[in-house]
Amino acid sequence: MGRYFTKHPPVNENEVVSAIKQRKYPLKSKADLKPLFDCIGDSRIVMLGEATHGTHEYYQWRTYITRKLIEEKGFNFIAVEGDWPDCYRLNRFVKGYDVDNKSAFHVLHAFNRWPTWMWANWEIIALSDWLQQHNKRLPANRKAGFYGLDVYSLWESMDSIMQYLKKTDPAALKIAEEAFRCFEPYRKDEGRSYAQSTLFVPEACQQEVIELLKEIQRKLPQYNTDHENVFNAEQNALVAVNAEKYYRAMVKGGSHSWNVRDRHMGDTLERLLAFHGENSKAIVWAHNTHVGDARATDMTDEGMFNIGELARLQHHDKGVVLVGFGSYKGTVTAGRNWGAPMQTMIMPEAREGSWEYLLHEAGKENKLLLMKDFAANDTMMENRIGHRAIGVVYNPQYEQYGNYVPTVLPLRYDAFIYINETSALHPLHIAPDGHQMPETYPFGI
């Protein structure tokens, strides 16, 4: 409808601040999240966002929410914005199936794809240790799992497939080796040269990975290994198919590569729900840009969708709760460009007029908002207001020129957790501190 209007009136910030003051829930302790758990109720999917990929408090609060959902509401697994092979190794560890690794610390050190700090951090060690202890007393079909939703791990997935087929299906292994040979020349630069090559050979390795997936799917009933490893083999083949598609889309630009990635994440979530049974429940950890409904942002103007939107469309009858996170200022772990060394950066005070600024103006305390409380507020429902989004690449000095997604907050999320001042998380792959346990571990709230 925006195209019918030539000018948007300025947002009445005082009205927004007043509404937040009236409807906020102060967030001083874990007990203050009770309204959120009441909102979740019997929902099947809970997605927990983050405004950065390097903030301690987001991991800390998500861990508490996740533990409570698993313990008290019977949620079956956590699915994160991470690579399938790495996360699957952690899944085997927390379920007690990994006989080679004796600690989450060692498993997470194997997460070596940049940005390593997203999952190789002390915050995830704390969650993993808790999951392992929780699962010890449970039968196999009730152990809580940990899985990766992302599409980037083409070569790692191919390696995993070949290791599996060496033991189970030498005939199918030959097909996997053909696919691997097709991609191998492009491995050194994480697929960028493959993306370029598709300008000249549009379907360079497409047929090889499709044939591999078909062969694995055809042979699945014959595989005799444990049922989760069979699922893992098929998922790695799907990652290879969709990663190839993603790299082809990437070189063409536009929104399609984003959509290929989020479609893959959405499809993986659907496969995990089906694998865990008709009444299974999922917790998703991903950036706000994936979790918050894209239809409530300018992403939709570019033809982009995300997993939050897809989940609402597919599971609205069984309950989907989208929870966003944000903060006003602090420090954050990030890199200045892709592949750059990780560092702790100062995150400046939020831009004037942004959601984070308005939340700060409504009181410096941490707070919880339930979006149904603002459905009758026309100002909040009619205006896209900037909402901070920091990725793995971040340059604070340029923040005023970007890093804010125009957002109708009450439509983008079901709930929002605001932390006034946040701190950088605690990575493992950093010298010399990566091997030294932080003093506050395991990060009680």
C-alpha positions as CSV (number, residue, x, y, z in Angstrom):
1,M,0.0,0.0,0.0
2,G,3.0,2.3,0.5
3,R,3.1,3.1,-3.2
4,Y,-0.2,5.0,-2.9
5,F,1.3,7.6,-0.6
6,T,3.9,10.2,-1.6
7,K,5.2,11.0,1.9
8,H,5.3,9.2,5.3
9,P,4.6,11.5,8.3
10,P,7.3,11.5,10.9
11,V,7.0,8.8,13.6
12,N,5.7,10.1,16.9
13,E,8.5,8.9,19.1
14,N,7.0,10.1,22.3
15,E,3.9,7.9,21.7
16,V,6.1,4.9,21.0
17,V,8.2,5.4,24.1
18,S,5.1,5.9,26.2
19,A,3.5,2.7,24.9
20,I,6.7,0.7,25.7
21,K,6.8,2.2,29.2
22,Q,3.2,1.1,29.8
23,R,3.5,-2.4,28.4
24,K,7.0,-3.5,29.1
25,Y,7.9,-6.3,31.5
26,P,11.1,-5.5,33.5
27,L,13.7,-8.2,33.0
28,K,15.8,-8.5,36.2
29,S,15.9,-12.2,36.7
30,K,15.0,-15.5,35.1
31,A,11.6,-15.5,36.8
32,D,10.7,-12.3,34.9
33,L,10.4,-14.4,31.7
34,K,7.2,-16.1,32.9
35,P,5.0,-14.0,30.5
36,L,7.1,-15.3,27.6
37,F,6.6,-18.9,28.6
38,D,2.9,-18.3,29.0
39,C,2.9,-16.8,25.5
40,I,4.8,-19.9,24.2
41,G,2.2,-22.3,25.7
42,D,2.0,-25.5,23.7
43,S,3.6,-24.0,20.5
44,R,5.5,-26.4,18.3
45,I,8.3,-24.1,17.2
46,V,10.1,-21.4,19.1
47,M,12.7,-19.3,17.2
48,L,15.2,-17.4,19.3
49,G,17.0,-14.6,17.4
50,E,20.0,-12.4,18.0
51,A,20.9,-8.9,16.8
52,T,24.6,-9.9,16.4
53,H,26.6,-13.1,16.0
54,G,28.9,-12.2,18.9
55,T,27.0,-11.2,22.0
56,H,27.3,-13.0,25.3
57,E,23.9,-12.1,26.7
58,Y,22.0,-13.4,23.7
59,Y,23.6,-16.8,24.1
60,Q,23.1,-16.7,27.8
61,W,19.3,-15.9,27.7
62,R,18.7,-18.3,24.8
63,T,20.4,-21.0,26.8
64,Y,18.1,-20.5,29.8
65,I,15.0,-20.4,27.6
66,T,16.1,-23.5,25.7
67,R,16.8,-25.5,28.9
68,K,13.4,-24.6,30.3
69,L,11.6,-25.5,27.0
70,I,13.4,-28.9,26.9
71,E,12.9,-29.7,30.6
72,E,9.3,-28.4,31.1
73,K,7.7,-28.4,27.7
74,G,9.2,-31.4,26.0
75,F,11.1,-29.8,23.1
76,N,13.0,-32.4,21.2
77,F,15.9,-30.5,19.5
78,I,17.8,-27.3,18.9
79,A,18.5,-26.3,15.3
80,V,20.9,-23.5,14.7
81,E,22.3,-21.3,12.0
82,G,25.4,-23.5,11.7
83,D,26.9,-26.1,9.4
84,W,25.3,-29.5,9.4
85,P,28.5,-31.7,9.7
86,D,30.0,-29.8,12.6
87,C,26.7,-29.5,14.5
88,Y,26.0,-33.2,13.9
89,R,29.2,-34.1,15.6
90,L,28.1,-32.1,18.6
91,N,24.7,-33.8,18.4
92,R,26.4,-37.2,18.7
93,F,28.4,-35.9,21.7
94,V,25.5,-34.6,23.7
95,K,23.6,-37.8,23.1
96,G,26.5,-39.9,24.4
97,Y,27.3,-41.6,21.1
98,D,30.8,-40.1,20.6
99,V,33.4,-42.4,22.1
100,D,36.3,-40.4,20.8
101,N,35.7,-37.0,22.3
102,K,35.4,-36.7,26.1
103,S,34.4,-33.1,26.3
104,A,32.4,-30.4,24.5
105,F,35.6,-28.3,24.5
106,H,37.3,-30.7,22.1
107,V,34.2,-31.2,19.9
108,L,33.7,-27.5,19.5
109,H,37.4,-26.9,18.7
110,A,36.7,-28.8,15.4
111,F,34.4,-26.0,14.3
112,N,37.1,-24.4,12.1
113,R,35.0,-22.6,9.4
114,W,35.1,-18.8,9.7
115,P,33.4,-17.3,11.7
116,T,34.5,-19.9,14.2
117,W,33.3,-17.9,17.2
118,M,29.6,-18.3,16.4
119,W,29.5,-21.9,17.8
120,A,33.1,-22.5,19.1
121,N,32.6,-20.5,22.2
122,W,32.3,-21.1,26.0
123,E,28.7,-20.2,25.9
124,I,27.9,-23.2,23.7
125,I,30.2,-25.4,25.8
126,A,28.0,-24.5,28.8
127,L,24.8,-25.5,26.8
128,S,26.5,-28.7,25.5
129,D,27.6,-29.8,29.0
130,W,24.0,-29.3,30.2
131,L,22.6,-31.2,27.2
132,Q,24.9,-34.1,27.8
133,Q,23.9,-34.4,31.5
134,H,20.2,-34.0,30.7
135,N,20.4,-36.8,28.0
136,K,22.2,-39.3,30.2
137,R,19.1,-40.4,32.0
138,L,16.9,-40.6,28.8
139,P,16.3,-43.4,26.3
140,A,17.6,-42.8,22.7
141,N,14.3,-41.6,21.3
142,R,13.9,-38.9,24.0
143,K,17.4,-37.4,24.0
144,A,17.5,-33.7,23.0
145,G,19.5,-33.1,19.8
146,F,21.6,-30.3,18.3
147,Y,21.6,-29.8,14.5
148,G,22.8,-27.3,11.9
149,L,20.4,-25.7,9.4
150,D,22.8,-24.0,7.1
151,V,23.9,-24.7,3.5
152,Y,27.6,-23.6,3.5
153,S,29.3,-26.9,4.3
154,L,29.5,-28.4,0.7
155,W,33.0,-29.9,1.1
156,E,32.6,-31.0,4.7
157,S,29.3,-32.7,3.7
158,M,30.9,-34.4,0.7
159,D,33.7,-35.7,3.0
160,S,31.1,-37.0,5.5
161,I,29.2,-38.8,2.7
162,M,32.3,-40.5,1.5
163,Q,33.4,-41.6,4.9
164,Y,29.9,-43.1,5.5
165,L,29.7,-44.8,2.1
166,K,33.1,-46.4,2.5
167,K,31.7,-48.4,5.3
168,T,28.2,-49.0,3.9
169,D,28.0,-48.8,0.1
170,P,31.1,-49.0,-2.1
171,A,29.0,-48.8,-5.2
172,A,27.4,-45.5,-4.2
173,L,30.9,-44.3,-3.1
174,K,32.0,-44.1,-6.7
175,I,29.2,-41.7,-7.5
176,A,30.2,-39.6,-4.5
177,E,33.8,-39.5,-5.6
178,E,32.7,-38.3,-9.0
179,A,30.8,-35.4,-7.4
180,F,33.8,-34.6,-5.2
181,R,36.2,-34.5,-8.1
182,C,33.9,-32.0,-9.8
183,F,34.0,-29.6,-6.9
184,E,37.6,-30.3,-5.7
185,P,39.3,-27.6,-7.9
186,Y,37.1,-24.9,-6.2
187,R,37.7,-25.9,-2.6
188,K,40.5,-23.5,-1.8
189,D,38.3,-20.3,-1.8
190,E,35.1,-21.6,-0.3
191,G,33.2,-21.8,-3.6
192,R,33.8,-18.3,-4.9
193,S,35.6,-19.6,-8.0
194,Y,32.9,-22.2,-8.5
195,A,30.3,-19.4,-8.5
196,Q,32.4,-17.6,-11.1
197,S,32.8,-20.7,-13.3
198,T,29.0,-21.1,-13.5
199,L,28.9,-17.9,-15.6
200,F,30.5,-20.0,-18.4
201,V,29.2,-23.5,-17.5
202,P,25.9,-22.8,-15.8
203,E,25.3,-26.4,-14.6
204,A,29.0,-27.2,-13.8
205,C,28.5,-29.8,-11.0
206,Q,24.8,-29.8,-10.7
207,Q,24.1,-33.1,-12.2
208,E,26.8,-34.9,-10.2
209,V,25.3,-33.9,-6.8
210,I,21.7,-34.6,-7.9
211,E,22.8,-38.1,-9.0
212,L,24.5,-38.6,-5.7
213,L,21.4,-37.6,-3.7
214,K,19.2,-39.9,-5.9
215,E,21.5,-42.8,-5.3
216,I,21.6,-42.3,-1.5
217,Q,17.8,-41.9,-1.3
218,R,17.3,-45.0,-3.4
219,K,19.7,-47.0,-1.2
220,L,18.5,-45.7,2.2
221,P,16.3,-48.7,3.1
222,Q,19.3,-51.0,2.6
223,Y,21.5,-49.1,5.0
224,N,21.9,-51.0,8.3
225,T,23.6,-48.4,10.5
226,D,21.7,-46.5,13.3
227,H,18.8,-44.6,12.0
228,E,20.2,-41.1,12.8
229,N,23.4,-41.8,10.8
230,V,21.2,-42.8,7.8
231,F,19.3,-39.5,8.2
232,N,22.7,-37.7,8.4
233,A,23.9,-39.2,5.1
234,E,20.8,-38.0,3.2
235,Q,21.0,-34.6,4.8
236,N,24.6,-34.2,3.7
237,A,23.6,-35.1,0.2
238,L,20.9,-32.4,0.3
239,V,23.4,-29.9,1.6
240,A,25.6,-30.6,-1.4
241,V,22.7,-30.2,-3.8
242,N,21.5,-26.9,-2.2
243,A,25.1,-25.5,-1.7
244,E,25.7,-26.0,-5.4
245,K,22.5,-24.1,-6.1
246,Y,23.4,-21.4,-3.6
247,Y,26.8,-20.8,-5.2
248,R,25.3,-20.6,-8.7
249,A,22.7,-18.1,-7.4
250,M,25.3,-16.1,-5.5
251,V,27.2,-15.0,-8.7
252,K,24.0,-13.7,-10.3
253,G,23.3,-11.3,-7.4
254,G,19.9,-10.3,-6.2
255,S,17.7,-11.9,-3.6
256,H,17.7,-15.5,-4.9
257,S,20.8,-16.7,-3.1
258,W,19.4,-15.5,0.2
259,N,16.2,-17.3,-0.6
260,V,18.0,-20.5,-1.6
261,R,19.8,-20.5,1.8
262,D,16.7,-19.8,3.9
263,R,14.6,-22.3,1.9
264,H,17.3,-24.9,2.7
265,M,17.2,-24.0,6.4
266,G,13.4,-24.2,6.4
267,D,13.4,-27.5,4.6
268,T,16.0,-28.9,7.0
269,L,13.8,-27.8,9.9
270,E,10.8,-29.6,8.3
271,R,12.9,-32.8,7.8
272,L,14.0,-32.7,11.5
273,L,10.5,-32.3,12.7
274,A,9.3,-35.2,10.6
275,F,12.3,-37.3,11.7
276,H,11.5,-36.7,15.4
277,G,7.8,-37.6,15.0
278,E,4.4,-36.0,14.5
279,N,4.3,-34.3,17.9
280,S,7.9,-33.1,17.9
281,K,8.9,-29.6,19.0
282,A,11.8,-27.5,17.7
283,I,13.9,-24.6,19.1
284,V,15.7,-22.5,16.5
285,W,18.7,-20.3,17.1
286,A,19.5,-17.8,14.3
287,H,20.0,-14.2,13.6
288,N,17.0,-11.8,13.8
289,T,17.2,-11.4,10.0
290,H,16.3,-15.1,9.7
291,V,14.0,-15.4,12.7
292,G,11.9,-12.2,12.5
293,D,9.2,-12.4,9.8
294,A,10.6,-10.8,6.6
295,R,7.1,-9.5,5.7
296,A,7.4,-7.0,8.5
297,T,10.6,-5.5,7.0
298,D,11.9,-4.0,3.8
299,M,13.3,-7.4,2.9
300,T,10.0,-8.3,1.4
301,D,10.4,-5.3,-1.0
302,E,13.4,-7.1,-2.5
303,G,11.5,-10.4,-2.8
304,M,13.3,-12.0,0.2
305,F,11.7,-14.4,2.6
306,N,13.2,-16.2,5.7
307,I,12.6,-19.1,8.0
308,G,10.5,-17.2,10.5
309,E,8.1,-16.3,7.7
310,L,8.1,-19.9,6.3
311,A,7.4,-21.4,9.8
312,R,4.5,-19.0,10.4
313,L,3.0,-20.0,7.0
314,Q,3.5,-23.8,7.5
315,H,2.8,-24.2,11.2
316,H,0.5,-21.5,12.2
317,D,-2.0,-24.1,13.4
318,K,0.4,-25.7,15.7
319,G,2.0,-22.6,17.1
320,V,5.1,-20.6,16.1
321,V,6.7,-18.1,18.5
322,L,9.3,-15.7,17.1
323,V,11.5,-14.0,19.7
324,G,13.8,-11.2,18.7
325,F,16.8,-9.8,20.7
326,G,18.4,-6.3,20.7
327,S,20.6,-4.0,22.7
328,Y,21.5,-0.3,23.0
329,K,25.3,-0.4,23.4
330,G,28.2,-2.6,24.5
331,T,30.9,-4.8,23.0
332,V,30.6,-7.5,20.3
333,T,32.8,-10.1,18.7
334,A,33.1,-9.7,14.9
335,G,35.6,-9.3,12.0
336,R,36.2,-6.2,9.9
337,N,35.9,-8.2,6.7
338,W,35.2,-11.7,5.6
339,G,37.9,-14.0,7.0
340,A,39.5,-11.3,9.1
341,P,40.7,-12.0,12.6
342,M,38.0,-11.9,15.2
343,Q,38.1,-9.1,17.7
344,T,36.1,-7.4,20.4
345,M,34.6,-4.2,19.1
346,I,32.8,-1.3,20.7
347,M,29.2,-1.3,19.7
348,P,28.1,2.3,19.8
349,E,24.9,3.7,21.2
350,A,22.0,2.9,18.9
351,R,21.2,5.3,16.2
352,E,18.7,8.0,17.2
353,G,15.1,7.1,16.1
354,S,15.8,3.3,16.0
355,W,13.9,0.7,17.9
356,E,16.9,0.2,20.2
357,Y,17.0,4.0,20.8
358,L,13.3,4.1,21.6
359,L,13.6,1.1,24.0
360,H,16.4,2.9,25.8
361,E,14.4,6.1,26.0
362,A,11.6,4.0,27.7
363,G,14.0,3.1,30.5
364,K,17.6,1.8,30.8
365,E,16.5,-1.5,32.4
366,N,16.4,-4.7,30.5
367,K,12.9,-5.5,29.4
368,L,10.6,-8.0,27.7
369,L,7.9,-7.0,25.2
370,L,5.0,-9.2,24.1
371,M,3.9,-7.9,20.7
372,K,0.2,-8.7,21.1
373,D,0.2,-5.8,23.6
374,F,0.9,-3.4,20.8
375,A,-1.5,-4.6,18.2
376,A,-3.8,-1.6,18.8
377,N,-1.1,1.0,18.5
378,D,-1.3,2.4,15.1
379,T,2.0,4.3,15.2
380,M,3.9,1.1,16.0
381,M,1.9,-1.0,13.5
382,E,2.1,1.5,10.6
383,N,5.8,2.5,10.6
384,R,8.9,0.7,9.6
385,I,11.5,1.9,12.2
386,G,15.2,1.0,12.0
387,H,16.1,-2.2,13.9
388,R,19.9,-2.9,14.4
389,A,21.3,-5.9,12.7
390,I,25.1,-6.7,13.1
391,G,26.6,-9.6,11.2
392,V,29.9,-11.4,11.5
393,V,31.5,-8.6,9.5
394,Y,31.2,-5.3,11.3
395,N,32.7,-1.8,11.2
396,P,31.3,0.3,14.0
397,Q,32.5,3.6,12.4
398,Y,30.1,3.0,9.5
399,E,27.1,2.0,11.5
400,Q,25.2,5.2,10.9
401,Y,25.1,4.3,7.2
402,G,23.8,0.8,7.6
403,N,23.1,-2.0,10.1
404,Y,19.5,-1.0,10.5
405,V,16.6,-3.0,9.0
406,P,13.3,-1.0,8.6
407,T,10.9,-3.0,10.7
408,V,7.4,-3.1,12.0
409,L,8.4,-4.7,15.3
410,P,4.9,-5.9,16.5
411,L,4.5,-7.8,13.2
412,R,8.1,-9.1,12.9
413,Y,8.1,-10.9,16.3
414,D,5.8,-12.4,18.9
415,A,8.1,-11.3,21.7
416,F,11.3,-9.1,22.0
417,I,14.0,-9.2,24.7
418,Y,15.9,-5.9,25.1
419,I,19.2,-5.9,26.9
420,N,20.4,-2.3,27.5
421,E,24.1,-3.0,27.5
422,T,25.7,-6.2,26.2
423,S,29.2,-7.7,26.1
424,A,31.2,-9.8,23.6
425,L,31.0,-13.6,23.8
426,H,33.9,-15.8,24.8
427,P,35.5,-17.5,21.7
428,L,37.6,-20.7,21.8
429,H,39.8,-20.0,18.7
430,I,41.7,-17.1,20.1
431,A,45.2,-16.9,21.6
432,P,46.0,-17.0,24.4
433,D,42.6,-17.0,26.1
434,G,40.8,-19.7,24.2
435,H,42.0,-22.4,26.5
436,Q,41.3,-20.5,29.7
437,M,37.8,-20.9,31.1
438,P,36.1,-17.5,31.7
439,E,35.7,-16.7,35.4
440,T,31.9,-16.5,35.1
441,Y,31.5,-19.9,33.3
442,P,28.9,-21.4,33.1
443,F,27.3,-18.0,32.9
444,G,24.3,-18.1,35.4
445,I,21.7,-15.4,34.9
